[in-house]
Structures are given as structure tokens and as C-alpha cells.
Amino acid sequence: MLKITKITIAFLLIAALGGCGKKAKTPETDNPAPSETPQESVQPTITPEATPASDNKDGEGDIMMEVPDLTSLDSITLIVNKQRPLGEDYEPADLVKPDVPLAKSSVTLRQEAADAMKVMFDAAKDDGISLMIGSGYRSYDYQKNLYNNYVARDGEEEANRYSAKPGQSEHQTGLAADLSGTNSSCYLKGCFKDTDEGIWLKENAWKYGFILRYPEGKEEITGYIFEPWHYRYFGKEEAQKIYESGLTVEEYYNLQD
């Protein structure tokens, strides 16, 4: 009786150990390791830096372009606005009197802008359009007096819409000019856009390197009201790019705050 009991116990122990060994393999078959996860369920990670700008078709903002010199004082693409002012001592070294009709003899521009203005005025004349420069380069002090007079007349808030504070005027670069017809029709007025001269400039100025700097409906972007008489020289190549983009200078060069 005792012998049978030992055999029985031994058999039961062997059976129990064998059963435990089989159960130890169960986790490997019921729960596959991560490396065995079906490939289609793994989502690849792509960082923005790895995405070429040319592959982004959702918008034009990411398209790579060569940006010209917007900060050097001698650059014809120097940007001046309310956020990017000039110092009070700055004056271009190459100011000359343009060989075109002038509202006053003191009008000057930088040499390259003056030469381009001459070419543009001659082209306009061939089309029966007679142009005149009303204002060109302005010094820091001149702009200061002008701005203060406007503030005294209309208040600072209103003056800031149409007049630049000293240092913030494009006229100080010697690359900007206020234009009109030789008859001064609608000079410095919104109605200039409907004159033959205003229409011709809007359609043709870019061909000679000049851009309508403060377009209609863009005051919140440029900081100034529509000025159909104010043209800024950027050079032919850059002016064409800006004109064809349909954007303001601030938008084109991504200079918005």
C-alpha cells in the first residue's frame, strides 16, 4: 500500500511539472512582441525639417526665395517703415537732382533712382503722359517739422495714418518720390488714382523699378492710408517680382508683426 502511494505521488508530480512548462510558453503566442506588430499599423514620423519647401503645396508662404539686402543703408532694397526706422543723421551720399520736371528745385533722389525716374518719365511722355516729382528726399529734421505740423493740425492718431514720424519715412532713403502730373491735378489726393497720370503709373511704374508703396485697402499692413502718388524705387528685377506677387512690400518680404 505504501509503495503504491509513492508511485502515485511521483506520477502526479511529473504531470504537474509538465503542465507548468506548457503554460510558461502561453504569453509568447498570445501577445506578440512589438517587432511582430503588422507593418501597416506603424505610422512613420516625418519632421518638418525633412520636408522640402518645394513639396509643400498648401500655400506659397513656404516657397524658398532669395531675399535681397533689406537692412544696409546703401542698398536700394532697404526697407524703412514704422518698425524699421533710420537714424537722425542718415543722409544718402549719392543724392542728385533728377533731370525731370520738378515741383521745386530742391528735389533730389539717389543717383540710381533719379536715372530710372528719367527713363520712366520719357516713356510716359511717349505715351502722352506728362509727369512731375512733387517731393523726393527728405531729411530727418524736415520730416520732424512736417509731422509735428500735421499733429498740431489733426492730432497724433490721425497724423500717424498719413504722415511718417521722423526716421520712419521712406523719403529719407532718397528712393521714394511723390508724383503728379505737370498740372498738379489731384496731387497728394486720393483722386490721383483716377487721373491719366495715376493710371499710367499704376500700370507701368514697375517696368522701370518703381512700386506703388501704399496700395488701396492695405492700411493695416503698411501702416499708412492709400497713397496713389507715392512710388518707391527697388530696381527693375525686384519691382517686377513685387508687382507680379500682388502683395505689399511688408507681405512680400514677410515683415508683418
ChimeraX attribute file (.defattr): number of C-alpha atoms within 10 A of each C-alpha:
attribute: neighborCount
match mode: 1-to-1
recipient: residues
	/A:1	5
	/A:2	6
	/A:3	7
	/A:4	9
	/A:5	10
	/A:6	11
	/A:7	11
	/A:8	10
	/A:9	11
	/A:10	12
	/A:11	11
	/A:12	12
	/A:13	12
	/A:14	10
	/A:15	11
	/A:16	11
	/A:17	10
	/A:18	11
	/A:19	11
	/A:20	10
	/A:21	10
	/A:22	9
	/A:23	9
	/A:24	9
	/A:25	10
	/A:26	10
	/A:27	10
	/A:28	9
	/A:29	8
	/A:30	8
	/A:31	10
	/A:32	10
	/A:33	10
	/A:34	7
	/A:35	7
	/A:36	8
	/A:37	11
	/A:38	8
	/A:39	8
	/A:40	6
	/A:41	7
	/A:42	8
	/A:43	7
	/A:44	6
	/A:45	6
	/A:46	8
	/A:47	7
	/A:48	8
	/A:49	7
	/A:50	7
	/A:51	10
	/A:52	11
	/A:53	14
	/A:54	10
	/A:55	9
	/A:56	12
	/A:57	10
	/A:58	7
	/A:59	7
	/A:60	10
	/A:61	12
	/A:62	13
	/A:63	12
	/A:64	10
	/A:65	7
	/A:66	5
	/A:67	10
	/A:68	12
	/A:69	13
	/A:70	14
	/A:71	13
	/A:72	10
	/A:73	15
	/A:74	14
	/A:75	13
	/A:76	22
	/A:77	21
	/A:78	17
	/A:79	23
	/A:80	18
	/A:81	18
	/A:82	17
	/A:83	12
	/A:84	13
	/A:85	16
	/A:86	21
	/A:87	11
	/A:88	14
	/A:89	9
	/A:90	13
	/A:91	17
	/A:92	17
	/A:93	10
	/A:94	12
	/A:95	19
	/A:96	19
	/A:97	17
	/A:98	22
	/A:99	13
	/A:100	17
	/A:101	16
	/A:102	20
	/A:103	15
	/A:104	11
	/A:105	9
	/A:106	11
	/A:107	19
	/A:108	24
	/A:109	26
	/A:110	23
	/A:111	18
	/A:112	18
	/A:113	26
	/A:114	24
	/A:115	17
	/A:116	19
	/A:117	23
	/A:118	16
	/A:119	15
	/A:120	22
	/A:121	22
	/A:122	16
	/A:123	15
	/A:124	18
	/A:125	12
	/A:126	10
	/A:127	10
	/A:128	12
	/A:129	17
	/A:130	18
	/A:131	24
	/A:132	20
	/A:133	23
	/A:134	21
	/A:135	20
	/A:136	26
	/A:137	27
	/A:138	23
	/A:139	19
	/A:140	22
	/A:141	14
	/A:142	12
	/A:143	21
	/A:144	17
	/A:145	13
	/A:146	16
	/A:147	20
	/A:148	17
	/A:149	13
	/A:150	16
	/A:151	16
	/A:152	10
	/A:153	11
	/A:154	12
	/A:155	12
	/A:156	14
	/A:157	9
	/A:158	12
	/A:159	19
	/A:160	18
	/A:161	15
	/A:162	16
	/A:163	20
	/A:164	20
	/A:165	19
	/A:166	23
	/A:167	24
	/A:168	22
	/A:169	23
	/A:170	25
	/A:171	23
	/A:172	27
	/A:173	29
	/A:174	28
	/A:175	26
	/A:176	27
	/A:177	27
	/A:178	19
	/A:179	25
	/A:180	28
	/A:181	21
	/A:182	17
	/A:183	10
	/A:184	15
	/A:185	15
	/A:186	16
	/A:187	19
	/A:188	16
	/A:189	13
	/A:190	15
	/A:191	14
	/A:192	21
	/A:193	20
	/A:194	12
	/A:195	14
	/A:196	14
	/A:197	22
	/A:198	23
	/A:199	14
	/A:200	17
	/A:201	26
	/A:202	18
	/A:203	11
	/A:204	15
	/A:205	24
	/A:206	26
	/A:207	17
	/A:208	23
	/A:209	22
	/A:210	30
	/A:211	28
	/A:212	25
	/A:213	21
	/A:214	22
	/A:215	21
	/A:216	14
	/A:217	11
	/A:218	14
	/A:219	15
	/A:220	10
	/A:221	17
	/A:222	21
	/A:223	18
	/A:224	22
	/A:225	19
	/A:226	21
	/A:227	21
	/A:228	26
	/A:229	27
	/A:230	23
	/A:231	24
	/A:232	25
	/A:233	27
	/A:234	24
	/A:235	19
	/A:236	16
	/A:237	12
	/A:238	18
	/A:239	23
	/A:240	18
	/A:241	13
	/A:242	20
	/A:243	21
	/A:244	9
	/A:245	12
	/A:246	11
	/A:247	14
	/A:248	20
	/A:249	22
	/A:250	16
	/A:251	15
	/A:252	16
	/A:253	15
	/A:254	10
	/A:255	15
	/A:256	12
	/A:257	6
